[in-house]
Each structure stands twice: as C-alpha cells, then as structure tokens.
C-alpha cells in the first residue's frame, strides 16, 4: 500500500487560509480607516461651513443691532420733537387767551353799574375783584359769566358793603373756573355777547 503524507498539504492550506484572513482583516481595517478619514473630512467641512455661517449671522446681527440703536435714537428724537411741538401749540393757543378773556369780560360787564379793581388769572382760575352799585348788579354779572361759555363754575367769594365818596357800594370778589381751552373756544365772545342781551 502507498502512503501519502498529507500533513504538508494541510499545513500549506492552513497558512494560505491565515494569509487570506490577514489580508481580508487588513483590507477591512484600511477600508475602515479610509471611511473614518472621509467622515472626518466631511464633518470638518460641515463644521467650517457652520462656523462661517455663524460669523456671517453674528456680523448681520451686529449690523441690525446698530440699525436698531439708530432707530431708537430717531424715535427718542421724534418724541422729544413732538413734545416740543405740543408745547409750541399750547403756547400758540394760550397766546391770545388774556386778550380774549379781557374782551369777553368787558362784554359781560354791566355798563355804568360796576367796574373792576383787580383781575388775576392763574392756570384754570380767574379771580375778579370789583365794585358794583348793588347786589343785583353783582348777581346779573355772575349770570352773564356763567352763560358766556368760558367758565365751568362761577362762585362769589366775598360781597361786602363799602362807601366810596359817601356813596354806599358793594365790593365783590368772584372766582371763575376756566373750561378747557378747546371747550371754551367753541363758544366765542360773539355768542357770549349775544347771551348778555
């Protein structure tokens, strides 16, 4: 019988298998490293892109913040200007008020029966001091003041007997609450003069 030594063949086959497995393992490791490197490059590119976007967005935000600050400054200046314009309008509206008030009061006076000794105006209040021939004259004058449309309330503060050149007269002090300017303006001196008749 012929004996064949197969050990060498098995040994060569085993070595071949080991080489093949090592080659496959090495190839898998290389492929994995290449894949990881590719992922690393891709992620690095994305990170750089995101950083670039962040810088751009931050620059835009700073630009818009600057614009917002400028807008706020403009709004403050506009508010300040509007306040000044309101003051100017108020001053313009009040400019002729003393003349108008005097004109209305002279239309309200009862001719040859009374005269003023003092007139004082404060914000919202007019105080009138004067001399009248009698109580009825003072009462008629107060009724005229109430009807002129310039005052919201007319009240008699004092009324006392005085003697001027041995003639008995009445000294009076009347306080009048002024209506707001726009309300009072709707009824001017012409209407007030019409009511006194």
Beta strands, then each sheet from edge to edge (+ up, - down):
strand 1: 114-122
strand 2: 125-132
strand 3: 151-164
strand 4: 167-178
sheet 1: 1+ 2- 4+ 3-
end
